């Protein structure tokens, strides 16, 4: 029992005045309520006055009566409410002592709701307990834990009734006060609180759950340890065995309990993360256990916790060791755990605090050995929104995802393609608005996708992603709003921003390059004849043709057998509506709106009637149709080339323009130039491959011809009209005939377009062209080519002066002269089948050879040739312009050489063409040898041209001879023994003949004399000679002394010296590699076009004569020794510049438009050039070692490249794509 409270106040103590009886017989409820109300009022007044001296003895009777059974268990709720309020006030008065024992304080509540009687009394009671915190007196009682538990149970039960918010706040304050005052939170109380986090029993919106969260957050310090103990007890009680097969059923039950505990941890972290301060280390330890399921569970749990929007970053910062341990799960031995890590990490990509660690981990997982993990990484990034992918993901990461497009597993490829396609689709609006961030981050994706269309295994996937995300056709529902201009410009933007190969890929996907009728059209026609399998005649022939076409079309798919079966099933289904829609899509006159409608109807029918064939037939429809470039594209293309802000003429290009590779780095004018050039190339391709697209636009083309708005528009329109003329139409023939009349009146700007159009006419409509050919050719050769290019008309930076310039800097007159050569070649090609082919081609070949001999000029040099300064020679405007003319002439000659009826004049003057490989300009040499080896690889020119490639051995830039070495070794592996004999072995005599006619032939002892000749021969022998053919090469070298050169005695003397030099080199080579040289048993014939037999007497005399003296041999040996001694033993330096090496511009484009294959109708060479460009160029040591089997140090050649030369070699590699 409590005693009187001590007081320092000397005044009289405060005494309770209330003296009414609260118990006894005859007291009605109303009287009790009235008395209790009076008591309550007096107790409240005493409490509010806070007297320092209270006579607690006067409260004894009231204290005892209030806890009596008549009041506590009174049937009237009002009496019970007043009693509770009075007891609460007594607690305040007696504090800090407890007026009652624990059993005496067990009260029952009558609080039922705001509408319940006496609600206000209960409200005041709770308010008092919340305000004064007098309830904490419970903690002083012996049964405090039991009472606290009862309070928490009662309050949680009350909360479930949906009481007003003030009541919830009072109860929360009371429970928090009890927890704060207690020594430790009772385990029963912790169980009550944690039970409300169970997702199955509570909802976030329930009052009990809200109170639980508020209590836990407010009293977290008191609950941390008991909560940790709670989960520890669960783990100990349900310990899961690491051993397999041990009480499996019981283990499963235990694991489910552990799983439920981890789910509870995640829910607690979501609302009360502070409670888990001691639980997080336990999760960290679980990630190191041997049991895979426990590690998986811990990894998933922490992953969800780190992904919490509000608390995830804080958890990572506060538990750095746990974070590092979790990140290390990326390398877990279990694939399931690595997969769980990736799935969890996908939600953390946008977190700025975790971006670095997550980015590195996800990038590493793109190389995971498990395909499901690689696919999950790709899917994770494909599900990102634009903001996250643009600002929280590195470009390297996106490129790593794109790299998985070529994964060996198809599920990974599917996710990778889908991911980058979705990301570009999200970014495309920003890209079209010119966002630098979007362009830099995503602008490369279409380039990558188009490049992968050349790989059969992923071709279908790449095309599908391009059609769905990159260039999606308008939906049929929006057919009335199809903006054909926007569609075409989107395509142009993608092609303009891509690398050179993108244009070729787009052309391949567009279907323009198909020969007409296409295989798809033939298949539909055959289906009509097949008639679902019911044929009246030619059944076997039609069926065979159907299966043959199905097999051809299926060969373009990775799953060819299934596609072939699907196509046959489609033919058997025989729905003429489908045939109609396919023909509409293939019709060149169908515009974009018609194509969209045809696709919609085709898809609807297929999915309804033959759904199993839907995938195959969707691809069939896309490949058969003109979905990328069609009739609707023509107006936009013409608008761009005719209204471009900057003229297309290279000579008018703005000063200081650089190579444009990304939109983010180019100005408006630069992008206009790039866009216009792309539109021009597409129009040229249409004119070349499918001029039927121009039929509905002939009036517009004629308008462009008369308007002459820009050079590009005029040239494009004239080419288009020339192509249409080839189809047999005479529309606007007067415009075409006017070209010959107005040619001499055109200014330099429009002269380019006139010449280009006439070149097309000469190729496509040779008969009408020949009517005016004499007049045209006379003007071109006597007037145009003789005009001089004034230096003051050029805009050239000092850094660009030298042997080369960008093509966009070429003045119009130089471009026109290059067009003249193209026109002459096209005229020759048009006569290949006629009897006058040689008559037409001989003057052209002579003209082109003369251009090469005159250093790229149509006019000779009027001065002392020996003292001529090439860089100051102003013919054709300067050395850099002449380099373009030389390259054009050489490529024109190679185009002539592809025709058997036209190649003879070129072979007769082969040395002039061969010297292009030793041109003063590196770009000319490099681009020429690239083109030459590509044509030789494709077997499009005679084997005699192989002699040219071996002249590159003296090139100071090693990438040129290395390119040749790679070509020779690849060809030797690819060709059959008989083909190798014709392509390389027997041409040895022609190679010696070529050397004999070399203008720099010198048999003296100096470095550029006989030793240089020996290097030519050694280069051939080391690349071509084998144990099987060495006797033939030695025999051919000897046979050179049995003939004479038809060109004259001097060249014959050169040949005999080279014959003995070749014998010496072959013997030395055989000795170095331990070969024997047996006698060649068969008879060989020497080429009669360059050699004539010697009379017996003369032959005998020549055989006796020694042309390679011992002194000469010593020169060669001494030079070889000096070369080896001069070679650095550590780092090799590049060779010093010689007279053959001239200054090149400091800035060079990575791709030179001068190598464009749209000229001279060389489209058939594109594939050969591309495949040859992809061949690796081995180092000097690798090539020589492979060729001879000798040590690398014994291989001849120039020293290794220095830093600058290596950089140029890398640039050269990019140029090969051209």
Buried (B, 14 or more C-beta within 10 A) or exposed (E): EBEEBEBEEEEEBBEBEBEBEBBEEEBEEEBBBEBBBBBBEBBBEBBEEEBEBBBBEBBEBBBBBBBBEBBBEBEBBBBBBBBBBBBBBBBBBBBEBBBBEBEBBBBEBBBBEEEBEBBEBBBBBBBBBBEBBBBBBBBEBEBBBBBBBBBBEBBBEBBEEEBEEEBBBBBBBBBBBBBBBBEEBBBBBBEBBBBBBEEEEBEEEBBBBBBBBBBBBBBBEBBBBBBBEBBEEBBEEBEBBEEEEEEEEEBEEBBEEBBBBBBBBBBBBBBBBBBBBBBBBBBBEBBEBEBBBBBBBBBBBBBBBBBBEEBBBEBBEEBEEBBEBBBEBBEBEBBBBBBBBBBBBBBBBBBEBBBEBBBBBBBEBBEBEBBBBBBBBBBBBBBBEBEBBBEBBBEEBBBBBBEBBEBEBBBBBBBBBBBBBBBBBBBBEBBBEEBBEBBBBBBBBBBBBBBBBBEEEBBBBBBBBBBBBBBBBBEBEEBEEBEBBEBBBBBBBBBBBBBBBBBBBBBBBBBBBBEEEBBBBBBBBBBBBBBEEEBEEEEEEBBEBBBBBBBEBBEBBBEBEEBBBBBBBBBBBBBEEBBBBBBBBBBBEBBBBBBBBBBBBBBEBBEEEBEEBBBBBBBBBBBBBBBBBBBBBBBBBBBBBBEBEBBBBBBBBEEEBEBBBEBBEBEEBBBBBBBBBBBBBBBBBBBBBBBBBBBBBBEBBBBBBEEBBBBBBBBBBBBBBBBBBBEEBEBBEEBBBBBBEEBBEBEBBBBBBBBBBBBBBBBBBBEBBBEBBEEBBEBBBEEBBEBEBEEEEBBBEEEBBBBBBBBBBBBBBBBBBBBBBBBBBBBBBBBBEEEEBBEBBBBBBBBBBBBBBBBBBBEEEEEEEEEEEBBEBBBBBBBBBBBBBBBBBBBBBBBBBBBEBBBBBBBBBBBBBBBBBBBBBBBBBBBBBBBBBBBBBBEBBBBBBBBBBBBBBBBBBBBBBBBBBBBBBBBBEEBEEEBBBBBBBBBBBBBBBBBBBBEEBBBEBEBBBBBBBBBBBBBBBBBBBBEEBBBBBBBBBBBBBBBBBBBEEEBBBBBBBBBBBBBBBBBBBBEBBEBEBEEBEEEEEBBEEBBEEBEEEEBEEBEEEEBBEEEBBEBBEEBBEEBEEEEEEEEBEBBEEEEBBBEBBEEBBBBBBBBBBBBBBBBEBBBBBBEBBEBEBBBBBBBBBBBBEBEEEBBBBBBBBEEEBBEBBEBBBBBBBB
